[in-house]
Amino acid sequence: MLVNDILDRTLNLKKMHDEALVDRQRFRAIMNGGSDGIAALLGEKMNNMDSELLPAPNLLVSALDRLAQKIGRVPALDVHVTNPRDSVRNKNKKDKLERIVTSYDQLQRLELQLPQVARWLPGYGFAVFVITSRTDPNGNVYPTAELRDPYTTFPGYQGANQMAEELVSIKKVPLNNLVKMYPELKKYFDQQDRETDEENYLSHGIYLDNDNGSWENQAEVGDVIAEYMNPEGTYVVHVGSKTIVDFVPNVLKSGPSFVCAKRYSFDQIQGQFDQVIGLMAAMAKINIMSVIAMEDAVFTETNIVGEIESGQYRKGRNAINYLSPGSQVVKPVNNLPYQLFESVSRIERHLRTVAGYPVSDDAISPNSFVTGRGLEELQAGIGAMVNEYHTVLTYALQEVDYKRLELDELGLNKRKPLTGTMNGSAFSESYTPSADIGGNYLTKRKYGAMATFDEAGKVITGLQLLQAGIIDKQTMQREMDGLENLQDINERITRDKAESVMFDSLLARASQNDSKAMMALVDLYNSPRQMGTILKKFFTAEEPQMSQVEQVLAGQGTAAPQGPPPSPQDVMSLLGGG
C-alpha cells in the first residue's frame, strides 16, 4: 500500500468512531475524576466554584470496578489435538501444548492484563489484542498479545461475525524516542520550514488531543504515529512527514494479526455506561444543591431591624449588643425540602438499574430483611451480565491462542526453552513449534459454573452440589481460587485419611495392652512430626499371622499338612460348625 492510501484508511476509520470518541473522552474524564471529571459531567462553567471540591459522588467508578472484579479472571485452558492413532501420544502432545499456551500467558502476564481489559470492555465497549513477538533476555523469540489503548484505537466494521479486518492505532511518541527508533526521520525534524505538528496533523484530520494523557502515557509533546493493520501486515506511518517507517508482513493465514473483543450492543460499539451519564450529572447537581442548602441552613444570616447603638453587631458567647428601642434581631429558618433527598435516591435507583450495578455489590442490603431467595434474585441480573462478558472474553482469548500458536509455528519456528507453572507445578523443557504444535491451534477457554460467585458463595454452593452428587470433588476444587496443584492436594488428603485410620487402629491395640503399640505411641509422643514414618514402620514390621482357618484354606495348617485339600467338613469344624 502507498502512504496516501494508508492515511486515507486511517482517516476513514477514525471518522467512523467520531461520535463514539466523544463518549470515550467524556467517560475517560469521569473515570479519572478531579476537576476534569466534574467538568465532563456538569460543563466547563462551574459558577466560579472550585470544581475539585464539589460534592459529586462518582458511582460509575465504583460500578466499573465491581464489574471488572467479576469479569477480569483468566479462564481455564483446554487444548484440542487432532486424534492420532496412539492415544498415549495424543495425551502427551495435548499436555505439552497446554504447557506451551500457559507459558505464552505467563510471558505476557495475562493475569495482569485481563483486569485492565475488564475495565475497557464495559467502559469503551471493546478491547484489542495485537499479536506480535517478544524476545527474552537470552534472545529467544516468543509470540505474545499486546494490549492497545481503546481510546486511540479504531477497528473497522465488524459485522455480525464480530471480526474486523482492519484496525488503526494512533499515538504520540516523544521526538527523542522517535528518532532513535527511526533515524531516517532526523532529516525531517531538522527542516526549518516544516509545518508545525498541529497544523500538519490537522491537515490530515488525524490530530488527537492527548493533553490529559492516556493509558500508554503518551507524550504531550511528540509526533503522531499511526499503526495501520490489515490482512497484509502492519504499516507504521509517521503522519507529519507522510513516511512509512516500518512494515511487518503478516504470516498468519487466519486473518489480520489482532483480535478485537467487542461488547454486545445494538448496531455500534457502545460502552455499558454511555446511557447513564445524564443520570450521573443530574445526581451530581442535586447533591451539590443539597450541600449548599444544608450550609445555608446551618450558617444562616442575621437580619437586624432597627439600629445598633454599639455600632457593630457582636455574635458568640458573652457578647453584648445595645439596640435602640424597637429594634429586632431575626434569624431566618431554612427548611430543607425532603423532595430533594428523595430525588437523589430515585435517580440513584435509576442509575443502578440501567448500569447493572446493584447495591448488593457494595455490601448494602436494599431492605432491612433479605431472604436467601431475595439475594439470589439480586444476583441473577448481574450474573447474566457477567456471563455475557465472559462469553466475549472466552472467544477472544481462543482467537488469541490460535494466532499465537500459528505465529510461533509459521513465523518463529525455532527450538527454544519452555518454562512456567501449570496447576501449581513448575515445568522446564524445550520445544520446537513445527514438531510440538503441528497445526494444532484450537484451544478451549472456559469459565467455571461458579465464576460469578464470591468465595463464600463458591464454598457453600460447591458443598451443596458435592453432597447432592451433581459434581465430584475435583470439579469443586477447580472452582476454588488458590487451589493450584490439585494432584498434590489430593495426595495429601489421601495420606491424611490413611494416617487417621492407622492412628485409630494403633490406639485400639494399645488399649488392649499391646506392648508394640504402646512403644509406637511413645515414639509418636517423642517425635510427633515423624507420625507417617512411625505408623508405616509399625504396620509393616511383621508379616501378618494367618488364622487357623486361613492356614487350612491355604493348605498350610496341621489339619492337612501334605495330603489333599481340606474337605468342607474340616473347614466347618474349624469354624465351629456342625
PEJO-V607734 format. One line per field, one symbol per residue. phi: phi as a letter, one per 30 degrees, with the letter a starting at -180 (. if undefined). burial: 1 if it has 9 or more other C-alpha atoms within 8 Angstrom, else 0. Layout:
phi=???
burial=???
This chain:
phi=.dddddddddddddddceddddddddddddddiidddddddcjddchhcdddcddcdcddddddddddddddcdddcbccbddddddddddddddddddddddeeddcheddddedddcddddcjabbccdbbbcdecidcbdabcdcdddcbbdddciddhbdcbabbcacbeeddddddbedddedddddcdddeddddddcicdcccddiaddhdddcacdccccbbedlcccbddechbdcabcdccdddkddabcccddbdbadbddcddcddddddddddddddddddddddcddcccckccddjbdccjdidbbccdejdbcccdcccddddddddddddddddddddibddddchcddbdbbdddddddddddddddddddddddeddddddeeddddddddcbdadadbblbbhicdbaabaceddcchidcdbbcbdddcddddddddddddddddddidbcdddddddddjcccddddddddddddddddddddddddddcidddddddddddddbddceedddddddcdbddddddddddddicdddbdbddeddedddddddjdd
burial=00100110011011001001101111101110100111111100010000100101010110111111111110101011100000000100110111111111110101101111111111111111111110100001111111111110111101000001111111111110011000001000000000000001110101100100110001100111111111101111111101111010010100011111111000001111110110111111111101101101100100010101000000000000101100100000000000011011001101111111111100001000000000100110111011101101111111111111111111011000111111000010001111011001111110100001000001100110110000100001111100001100000000000010011001101100010011011011000000100110010000000000101110111001000001000111110000
